[in-house]
Amino acid sequence: WEDENRKKYYSLLTDTVRQYLEDRFNIQALEQTTTEIIRDLKFADISPEDKAFLKQILQQADFVKFAKFKPTDDDGLSALDKSFDFVQQTKIEVIDPIIEKKDVE
C-alpha cells in the first residue's frame, strides 16, 4: 500500500473481501457496486461494527481507485488488519467428523 501501489493494493484487498462476502454470506459482491453491497449488508448476519468497517473500506477503496485519494500508510495497514479480523470473526469452522473420531479413540 505504500508508494504508488495504493490503487492496486486496495483493489486486491477489496476484491478479496468481496469474494469472501460472496462465499460466506451469499452476497453477489463481485458484480455489485459499493452502494449495492452496503444495501445487501443490511440483511446479512454481520455485526453493526463489521458492517461499518466494510462500508468504510469499500468506500475508501473507491476513493483511491476513482478519485485519486491517497490514504496514509496507517490506513492501509489498518484496512488489512481489520479485514483479517472480520474473516476470523465470521468464518465457519468446519469440523471433519472422521478426524474428530480418531482423536477420541
Residue pairs with C-beta under 8 A, 6 or more apart in sequence:
1 9
1 10
1 71
1 73
1 75
1 76
1 77
1 79
1 80
2 73
2 76
6 64
6 70
6 71
6 76
7 64
7 65
9 76
10 60
10 61
10 64
10 65
10 71
10 76
10 79
11 61
11 65
13 57
13 61
13 79
13 80
13 83
14 57
14 58
14 61
15 30
16 83
17 29
17 54
17 57
17 58
17 83
17 86
18 29
18 30
18 37
19 29
19 30
20 87
21 27
21 29
21 37
21 54
22 28
22 29
22 30
24 90
24 91
24 92
25 44
25 45
25 46
25 90
27 37
27 40
27 41
27 44
28 40
29 37
29 40
32 40
34 55
34 58
34 59
34 61
34 62
37 54
37 58
38 51
38 54
38 55
38 58
41 51
41 54
41 55
42 51
44 51
46 54
46 90
47 89
50 86
50 89
50 90
53 82
53 86
54 86
57 79
57 82
57 83
60 69
60 71
60 75
60 79
63 69
64 70
64 71
71 79
